Amino acid sequence: MILLNDFFNITNTESSATEIWAELVINTRHKIFEGHFPNQPVVPGVCMMQMVKEILEQVLGKETNLVQAAELKFLAVINPQENNLIQATIMYTTDENGAINITASLFKDELVHFKCKAKLHVSGH
């Protein structure tokens, strides 16, 4: 895990065989914000995707590799000084080849910050 327990923490999760819901707290003092951007912190888009990946891995107990990102939509900036509490939902299925297909979003109340559809493979497969 690259970001989990450093850039962000998971404070609560609920999951089923096909869906994950998580509550996250972003570390407002993380070094990333010194450069992205000084005095105007913004969660980088690549971190949003990585957070989704790491939440999935935490719940499934498996490391994954992102192999395809069909849609990545960055809809609203996450400024951790204004809002460092974010929710995530990940709907997932596993296909006949073992690939995990996800539809995920990061949001706060009605404001959606990030949406994606992607395919991941379990590491080593």
N, C-alpha and C positions, 0 to 999 in steps of 0.2 A: 504494500500500500504506500503510495507516494504522498498523498494529501491527508488521508484519514488520521485523526488524532494529532494533527499538526496544523494544517490549513483549516480543517473543519472537524467537528465531532458530531456523531450521531447521538441524539439524546433520547430518541424513542423510535421504535420500528414496529410495524405490524405487517405480517406477510401471509400469503396463501400460496397455493401451488402455481398461481399465474400472476400474482400482483404483490408489489411491495409498496408500502407507504413509510416514509421516514421523515423525522423532524431533525433539522440540522442547525448547528450553531457555527457560524464562520468566525474564525479568529481575527478580530479587527486589528491586531498588532502584528500580523504575519509580515515577513520581509517582502513578500510579493507586492504589497501595497506601497512600499517605498518607491518602486519604479513604475507601478501601474495603478494609479498615477500619483505623483507627489501632491499631497494636500487635496486630492480628489480621487480617493480609492475606488476602484472598480474591479469586480471579480472578472478575471480574464475568461473568455469563452472556452479556451482549452481546459481551464480548471472546471468549468461547469460540466463538460463532457466527462472528465476524469472523475468528478464526484459521483456522477451517475454510475459509472463503471465500478467504482470502489464500493458503493452501496450494494450493488448487485453481488459483487464478490463476497462481501461481508455476510450477506444473508444466505447465499448459496454455499459458502465455504469453499469456493473454487476460484483460482486465478483465471482471468480471461485475457484475450487479445482482441482488440477492436479490428475487425476485418472489413467492415463496410459501414459507411454512414450515409444512408440514403437521403436523410433530411436533417439538417441542423438549423434551427431557427433561434436567433438571439433577439428576443422581443422587447426586453426591458433591462436596463442596467441594474446590477446589484451593487449598491453602495453599502458596504458593511457598516459604515458609521451611522447611516440612517436606518438600516435594517440588516441585522446579522442573523435573524431567525428565519429560516427558509424551510419549506416542505418539498418533498420529492415524491413522485409516484413513478413506478416502473411496472408496466405490464409486459410479461414475457412468455414466450413459448419456446420449446426446443423442437427443432425439426428432425427429420429422419436421419440426418447426418451428424446430429449432436450440436449443431449451431444454435445459439441462443439469439432469438429475434426479440428486440425490445422496442417499446414505444414509451418514452419517458418525458417528464417535465419537472422543472423546478419552479416553484411559485410561492407567493405569500398572499394569503386570502384569495382575492379575485385576480390579482396581478400575476400573469405568467411571465417569467423571465426567460425561460429556455425550454424548447421542445426538441425532441430528436426521435428519429427512427434509425435503428442501427442493428448490425449483426456482429456478434462476438463468438469466438471459439474458445472453448476451455483450453487453457495452456497444456501443451503436451499431446493434443489431439489433432 
